[in-house]
């Protein structure tokens, strides 16, 4: 695979020395390490926090953000498992909570075992095999009731089951309500990866599906959380032409009232390597959803924009598997995305990434190039933009889906990410080669003859250099994300 660099020094239209008046990024230690190799054994589960997070679902209830995720953990060698590890009674559906989206407390597991109705469905349709763990839970509150949707499946098959648990508390205990949707080899869709929303018309919808057949949407009964019509599988809302090669899964839907628009996120490609998040939008919760170029997500196009993909900034080994996102708010109009990131080069360790999410003037979401670390927001001045920047263009991953990464299980090589390039912003070129609207905090600039407009400027944390700095994010004219962080 060949990575196409964003820029070369010869193609930069502006260069120059760092302006002396600019603010130097302030050193600040990272909240936690990216590697958790020493915490892999089960005896350390209470310290996992942001570790072993896969397929997250997150919402804020009261003072806490609650996060639920797939039963997944990094394995360890049998000869290193201690009696203390064996004594840990692991359950199903890990629950975490946080007050600040940075420090996460491991609460425990939602269930002691996999619901037997789900196990029976999978075993009866798969010769007694499968149903070994629970995938992709989704949390939503309806009235005073917390509803936790979950998936049980046979790996690589459409033999799947979405069930519903209910509780009076986001921490449980949970009781079973029953089956929402179930599928097998005779159905076109796959009953995993639910995401539920109540539309502005009062109707409740569940988007679900993966790999086989695409993403479907079915109406739910708000009183029960089950399908409004028994055995209804809903209608198609998103798909790809060659699903056996080009994966699409993990729908997540949110509504932005300021834009009066619903956004349906989905994840493309293999989860351990080229996993990437894309999004479409609609004026109704049930669709149809269109992409950046106005094409419907159901028409088999590789839709844009691309919001995340495997990436590597300087001074870091890189992240793969940056998909299956949760999208949520803090209740005060600020949006966030959470997803897994697989730490390269072996891509085994699954680390939680939480990113701030913004909306461009054109009404599309864009996420921070860096993970959220609680950096206070403030007004950025034009003088602070002068200096050296690391930038990454997050493009349609068709170029990194070819070759070595196209085979399932392959790991990225040194060229397996979108890698950062260096850009200089010269204070003397303001209003010539770049401009900044301090009121709207939007940057526009020219790079390689291309004008990139409406880049959102904000304060954030540089995890690779362990310093607070200035960041930008945005969507270019082709529907690719454009990320930047100011460095020295």
Residue pairs with C-beta under 8 A, 6 or more apart in sequence:
1 399
1 400
1 402
1 403
1 404
1 405
1 413
1 415
1 416
2 399
2 403
2 415
3 399
3 400
3 415
3 416
3 417
3 418
3 419
4 395
4 399
5 419
5 421
6 391
6 392
6 393
6 418
6 420
6 421
6 447
7 391
7 421
7 422
7 423
7 447
7 448
8 421
9 15
9 422
11 447
11 448
11 449
12 423
12 424
12 447
12 448
13 433
13 446
13 447
13 448
13 449
14 423
14 424
14 425
14 426
14 429
14 433
14 434
14 445
14 446
15 424
15 426
16 424
16 425
16 426
16 427
16 428
16 429
17 424
17 426
18 386
18 387
18 388
18 424
18 488
19 383
19 386
19 387
19 426
19 427
21 383
21 386
21 427
22 383
22 384
22 385
22 386
22 387
22 427
22 486
23 383
23 384
23 470
24 488
25 462
25 465
25 467
25 468
25 469
25 470
25 486
25 487
25 488
26 467
26 468
26 469
27 466
27 467
28 373
28 461
28 466
28 467
28 468
29 466
30 373
30 461
30 463
30 466
31 102
31 103
31 373
31 374
32 49
32 50
34 316
34 343
34 349
34 351
34 463
35 343
35 349
36 48
36 51
36 52
36 74
36 349
36 351
37 349
38 44
39 47
39 48
39 51
40 73
40 74
40 75
40 76
41 76
41 80
41 81
41 82
41 84
41 85
42 73
42 81
42 85
42 86
42 88
42 90
43 82
43 84
43 85
43 88
45 88
45 90
45 106
46 106
47 106
48 94
48 106
49 96
49 103
49 104
49 105
49 106
50 104
50 351
50 352
51 349
51 350
51 351
51 352
52 72
52 73
52 74
52 94
52 350
53 67
53 69
53 94
53 96
53 340
53 350
53 351
53 352
54 69
54 70
54 72
54 324
54 340
54 350
55 69
55 70
55 72
55 135
55 136
55 137
55 193
55 250
55 324
55 340
56 67
56 68
56 69
56 324
56 325
56 326
56 338
56 339
56 340
56 352
57 67
57 68
57 69
57 136
57 137
57 138
57 139
57 195
57 326
58 65
58 66
58 67
58 68
58 139
58 326
58 328
58 336
58 338
59 65
59 66
59 139
59 140
59 141
59 328
60 66
60 328
60 329
60 330
60 331
61 141
61 146
61 170
63 99
64 97
64 98
64 99
64 170
65 97
65 98
65 99
65 101
65 328
66 95
66 96
66 97
66 139
66 170
66 171
67 95
67 96
67 97
67 98
67 104
67 326
67 338
67 352
68 93
68 94
68 95
68 110
68 137
68 138
68 139
68 148
69 93
69 94
69 96
69 137
70 133
70 134
70 135
70 136
70 137
71 92
71 93
71 94
71 133
71 134
71 135
72 133
72 350
74 348
74 349
74 350
89 112
90 109
91 108
91 109
91 110
91 111
91 112
91 113
92 109
92 110
92 111
92 112
92 113
92 114
92 133
92 134
93 109
93 110
93 111
93 134
93 137
93 148
93 150
94 106
94 108
94 109
95 106
95 107
95 108
95 109
95 110
95 170
95 171
95 172
96 104
96 105
96 106
96 107
97 104
97 105
97 107
97 170
97 171
98 104
98 105
100 374
101 336
101 354
101 372
101 374
102 354
102 372
102 373
102 374
104 352
107 171
108 171
110 137
110 148
110 165
110 172
110 174
111 134
111 165
111 174
114 131
114 133
114 134
114 152
115 150
115 152
115 163
115 176
117 161
117 163
117 176
117 178
117 179
118 131
118 150
118 152
118 161
118 163
118 179
119 131
119 152
121 152
121 159
121 161
121 179
121 182
122 130
122 131
122 152
122 153
122 154
122 159
122 160
122 161
123 129
123 130
123 131
125 154
125 159
125 184
125 185
126 154
126 157
126 159
129 154
130 152
130 153
130 154
130 155
130 157
130 159
131 152
131 153
131 154
133 152
134 150
134 151
134 152
135 150
135 151
135 152
135 153
135 192
135 193
136 150
136 151
136 192
136 193
136 194
136 250
136 324
137 148
137 149
137 150
137 151
138 148
138 149
138 150
138 194
138 195
138 196
139 146
139 147
139 148
139 149
139 170
140 146
140 147
140 149
140 196
140 197
141 147
141 170
142 198
142 204
142 222
142 225
144 168
145 166
145 167
145 168
145 225
146 166
146 167
146 168
146 169
146 170
147 164
147 165
147 166
147 177
147 196
147 225
148 164
148 165
148 166
148 167
148 174
149 162
149 163
149 164
149 165
149 180
149 194
149 196
149 206
149 225
150 162
150 163
150 164
150 165
151 160
151 161
151 162
151 163
151 191
151 192
151 193
151 194
152 160
152 161
152 163
153 159
153 160
153 161
153 190
153 191
153 192
154 160
157 185
158 183
158 184
158 185
158 187
158 189
158 190
158 191
158 212
158 213
159 183
159 184
159 185
160 182
160 183
160 190
160 191
160 192
161 179
161 181
161 182
161 183
161 191
162 179
162 180
162 181
162 182
162 191
162 192
162 194
162 206
162 208
163 176
163 177
163 178
163 179
163 180
164 176
164 177
164 178
164 179
164 180
164 225
164 226
165 174
165 175
165 176
165 177
166 174
166 175
166 177
166 225
167 173
167 174
167 175
177 224
177 225
177 226
178 226
179 226
180 191
180 194
180 206
180 220
180 225
180 226
180 227
181 191
181 206
181 208
181 218
181 227
181 233
181 234
182 191
183 189
183 190
183 191
183 233
187 213
187 233
188 212
188 213
189 208
189 209
189 212
189 213
189 214
189 216
189 233
189 236
190 209
190 210
190 211
190 212
190 213
191 208
191 209
192 208
192 209
192 210
192 249
193 208
193 209
193 210
193 249
193 250
193 251
193 324
194 206
194 207
194 208
195 206
195 207
195 208
195 251
195 252
195 253
196 204
196 205
196 206
196 207
196 220
196 225
197 204
197 205
197 207
197 253
197 254
197 255
197 262
197 285
198 204
198 205
198 222
198 285
199 205
199 255
199 262
199 284
199 285
199 286
200 255
200 285
201 284
201 285
202 222
203 219
203 222
203 285
203 286
204 219
204 220
204 221
204 222
204 225
205 217
205 218
205 219
205 220
205 253
205 285
205 286
206 217
206 218
206 219
206 220
206 227
206 234
207 215
207 216
207 217
207 237
207 251
207 252
207 253
207 264
208 215
208 216
208 217
208 218
208 251
209 215
209 216
209 249
209 251
210 247
210 248
210 249
210 250
211 243
211 247
211 248
211 249
212 243
213 236
213 239
213 243
214 236
214 237
214 238
214 239
214 240
214 243
214 248
214 298
215 236
215 237
215 238
215 239
215 248
215 249
215 251
215 264
215 266
215 297
216 233
216 234
216 235
216 236
216 237
217 234
217 235
217 237
217 286
217 287
218 227
218 232
218 233
218 234
218 235
219 227
219 228
219 229
219 232
219 234
219 286
220 226
220 227
220 228
221 227
221 228
235 286
235 287
236 298
237 251
237 264
237 286
237 287
237 288
237 289
237 297
237 298
238 248
238 251
238 264
238 266
238 280
238 289
238 297
238 298
238 303
239 248
239 297
239 298
239 300
240 246
240 247
240 248
240 268
240 300
240 302
241 300
245 406
246 268
246 269
246 302
246 401
247 267
247 268
247 269
247 270
248 266
248 267
248 268
249 266
249 267
249 324
250 265
250 266
250 267
250 323
250 324
250 325
251 264
251 265
251 266
252 264
252 265
252 266
252 325
252 326
252 327
253 262
253 263
253 264
253 265
253 285
253 327
254 262
254 263
254 265
254 327
254 328
254 329
254 335
255 261
255 262
255 263
255 285
256 262
256 263
256 335
256 359
258 333
258 359
259 359
259 363
260 283
261 281
261 282
261 283
261 363
262 281
262 282
262 283
262 284
262 285
262 289
263 279
263 280
263 281
263 327
263 365
264 279
264 280
264 281
264 282
264 287
264 289
264 297
265 277
265 278
265 279
265 307
265 325
265 327
265 337
266 277
266 278
266 279
266 280
266 297
267 275
267 276
267 277
267 278
267 323
267 324
267 325
268 274
268 275
268 276
268 277
268 278
268 302
268 323
268 397
269 275
269 276
269 323
269 397
269 401
270 405
270 408
270 409
271 321
271 323
271 324
271 340
272 320
272 321
272 342
272 347
272 409
272 411
273 310
273 320
273 321
273 347
273 405
273 410
273 411
273 412
273 416
274 309
274 310
274 320
274 397
274 400
274 401
274 405
275 309
275 310
275 320
275 321
275 322
275 323
275 324
276 306
276 307
276 308
276 309
276 310
276 322
276 323
276 394
276 397
277 306
277 307
277 308
277 309
277 322
277 323
277 325
277 337
277 339
278 291
278 303
278 304
278 305
278 306
278 307
279 291
279 305
279 307
279 364
279 365
280 289
280 290
280 291
280 296
280 297
280 303
281 289
281 290
281 363
281 364
282 288
282 289
282 290
287 297
287 298
288 296
288 297
288 298
289 296
289 297
289 298
290 296
290 297
291 297
291 301
291 303
291 304
291 305
291 479
292 303
292 304
292 305
292 364
292 475
292 479
293 304
293 479
295 301
295 303
297 303
302 396
302 398
304 396
304 478
304 479
304 480
305 364
305 366
305 475
305 479
305 480
305 481
306 394
306 395
306 396
306 397
306 479
306 480
306 481
307 325
307 337
307 365
307 366
307 367
307 394
307 481
308 322
308 323
308 325
308 337
308 339
308 355
308 367
308 394
308 481
309 322
309 394
309 395
309 397
309 400
309 418
310 318
310 319
310 320
310 321
310 322
310 397
310 400
310 412
310 416
310 417
310 418
311 318
311 319
311 322
311 369
311 392
311 394
311 417
311 418
311 419
311 420
311 483
312 318
312 319
312 344
312 417
312 418
312 419
312 420
313 369
313 390
313 392
313 420
313 464
313 485
314 390
314 420
314 464
314 487
315 464
315 465
316 463
316 464
317 343
317 344
317 345
318 344
318 345
318 412
318 416
318 417
318 419
319 341
319 342
319 343
319 344
319 353
319 417
320 341
320 342
320 344
320 347
320 411
320 412
320 416
320 417
321 340
321 341
321 342
321 347
321 350
322 339
322 340
322 341
322 342
322 353
323 339
323 340
324 339
324 340
325 337
325 338
325 339
326 337
326 338
326 339
327 335
327 336
327 337
327 357
327 365
328 335
328 336
328 338
329 335
329 336
330 336
334 356
335 356
335 357
335 358
335 359
335 365
336 354
336 355
336 356
336 357
336 372
337 354
337 355
337 357
337 365
337 367
338 352
338 353
338 354
338 355
339 353
339 355
340 350
340 351
340 352
340 353
341 350
341 351
341 352
341 353
342 348
342 349
342 350
342 351
343 349
343 351
344 411
344 412
344 416
344 417
345 411
345 412
346 411
347 411
347 412
353 371
354 371
354 372
355 367
355 368
355 370
355 371
355 372
356 367
356 368
356 372
356 458
356 460
357 365
357 366
357 367
357 368
358 365
358 366
358 367
358 368
358 456
358 458
358 473
359 365
359 366
360 366
360 454
360 456
360 474
360 475
361 440
361 442
361 454
362 454
362 475
364 475
366 456
366 473
366 474
366 475
366 481
367 473
367 481
368 458
368 460
368 471
368 473
368 483
369 392
369 471
369 472
369 473
369 483
369 484
369 485
370 460
370 461
370 462
370 463
370 471
370 485
371 461
371 463
372 460
372 461
373 460
373 461
373 463
373 468
374 461
375 459
375 460
375 461
375 468
376 459
377 458
377 459
378 459
379 438
379 441
380 438
380 441
380 457
380 458
380 459
380 470
381 438
382 430
382 436
382 438
383 427
384 470
384 486
385 425
385 434
385 436
385 443
385 457
385 470
385 486
386 425
386 426
386 427
387 424
387 425
387 486
387 487
387 488
388 422
388 423
388 424
388 486
388 487
388 488
389 422
389 423
389 424
389 425
389 484
389 485
389 486
389 487
390 420
390 421
390 422
390 423
390 484
390 485
390 487
391 420
391 421
391 422
391 423
391 447
391 482
391 483
391 484
392 418
392 419
392 420
392 421
392 482
392 483
392 484
393 418
393 476
393 480
393 481
393 482
393 483
394 418
394 480
394 481
394 482
394 483
395 418
395 480
396 479
396 480
400 416
400 417
400 418
404 410
404 413
404 416
405 412
405 416
423 447
423 484
425 434
425 445
426 433
430 436
433 445
433 446
434 443
434 444
434 445
434 446
435 443
435 444
435 445
436 442
436 443
436 444
436 457
441 456
441 457
441 458
442 453
442 454
442 455
442 456
442 457
443 454
443 455
443 456
443 457
443 472
444 451
444 452
444 453
444 454
444 455
445 451
445 452
445 455
446 452
450 476
452 474
452 476
452 477
452 482
453 474
454 474
455 472
455 473
455 474
455 482
455 484
456 472
456 473
456 474
457 470
457 471
457 472
458 470
458 471
458 472
459 468
459 469
459 470
459 471
460 468
460 469
460 470
460 471
460 485
461 467
461 468
461 469
462 468
462 469
462 485
462 487
465 487
469 485
469 486
469 487
470 485
470 486
471 483
471 484
471 485
471 486
472 482
472 483
472 484
472 485
473 481
473 482
473 483
473 484
474 481
474 482
475 481
475 482
476 482
